[in-house]
Amino acid sequence: MYLTKEVKAEIFAKHGKSATDTGNSEGQIALFTHRINHLTEHLKNNRKDYNTERSLVRLVGKRRSLLDYLIKVDVLRYRAIIKELNIRK
């Protein structure tokens, strides 16, 4: 499995406030980015996997809505997470 408890805790510890604070916007965006990167690699090898493609589109939408929320609340946090994860609009 590509996403274990330890990997999740590491992502939230690095990008969120703490390893147990899973509701933080930056932590959720980082987790979605990790999952999006994994699904993108999967789809490069399995291009006819339409269920995974649909899941990928939904994840991108969720991440986009969180980024939109973050830009409304605090632009500096938005710019920091974009720079840190190499995401561009």
KOLTISE-973883 format. One line per 2 residues: number of its first residue (from 1); their letters; for each residue x, y, z of C-alpha. Coordinates in Angstrom, 3 decimals, padded with zeros to 6 digits, m for minus. Each point is the difference from the previous one (the first is absolute). Layout:
NUM	a	X Y Z  ...
//
This chain:
1	my	000.000 000.000 000.000  001.416 003.358 m000.972
3	lt	m001.685 002.033 002.749  000.652 m001.427 003.457
5	ke	m000.613 001.569 003.396  003.656 000.934 000.261
7	vk	000.011 001.764 m003.376  m003.144 001.942 000.909
9	ae	001.447 001.012 003.367  003.208 001.111 m001.694
11	if	m001.921 002.112 m002.540  m002.104 001.654 002.697
13	ak	003.038 000.568 002.231  001.941 001.624 m002.834
15	hg	m002.757 002.163 m001.494  m002.540 000.362 002.807
17	ks	000.218 001.230 003.548  000.646 m003.464 001.457
19	at	m000.193 m003.653 m000.957  m003.411 m000.369 001.633
21	dt	m001.576 003.186 m001.412  m001.607 m001.507 m003.103
23	gn	m002.487 002.815 m000.529  002.564 002.637 m000.903
25	se	m000.430 001.294 m003.560  003.700 m000.187 m000.838
27	gq	000.206 m003.597 001.217  m003.042 m001.035 m002.012
29	ia	001.338 001.711 m003.119  003.335 m001.796 000.437
31	lf	m001.785 m003.342 000.453  m002.137 000.565 m003.098
33	th	003.125 000.950 m001.965  001.714 m003.222 001.084
35	ri	m003.025 m002.040 m001.074  m000.327 001.913 m003.297
37	nh	003.644 m000.681 m000.844  m000.462 m003.709 000.735
39	lt	m003.152 m000.268 m002.120  001.648 001.906 m002.851
41	eh	002.848 m002.513 m000.076  m002.532 m002.848 000.080
43	lk	m001.911 001.466 m002.929  003.180 000.332 m002.069
45	nn	000.257 m003.798 000.023  m003.742 m000.802 m000.012
47	rk	m001.581 002.546 m002.273  m003.349 m001.799 m000.279
49	dy	m000.633 m000.057 003.755  m002.978 002.345 m000.046
51	nt	m000.925 m000.437 003.657  003.425 001.232 001.046
53	er	m000.289 002.845 m002.485  m003.292 001.055 001.578
55	sl	001.537 m000.185 003.481  002.889 002.138 m001.184
57	vr	m002.339 002.671 m001.369  m001.941 000.047 003.283
59	lv	003.213 000.353 002.019  001.194 002.865 m002.163
61	gk	m003.345 001.725 000.547  000.209 m000.467 003.761
63	rr	003.532 001.366 000.066  m001.048 002.954 m002.168
65	sl	m002.866 000.858 002.353  002.335 m000.143 003.009
67	ld	002.478 002.240 m001.805  m002.809 002.433 m000.842
69	yl	m001.012 000.049 003.675  003.588 000.590 001.067
71	ik	000.499 002.898 m002.413  m003.120 001.684 001.414
73	vd	001.068 m000.497 003.616  003.751 000.631 m000.143
75	vl	001.941 000.766 m003.170  003.393 m000.503 001.646
77	ry	m000.848 m003.557 001.079  m001.302 m000.664 m003.524
79	ra	003.219 001.229 m001.621  002.117 m001.992 002.454
81	ii	m001.794 m003.304 m000.667  000.029 000.579 m003.765
83	ke	003.740 000.613 000.075  000.711 m002.897 002.340
85	ln	m001.969 m002.597 m002.005  000.836 001.411 m003.445
87	ir	m003.664 000.420 m000.921  m000.943 002.673 m002.473
89	k	m003.411 001.170 m001.072
//
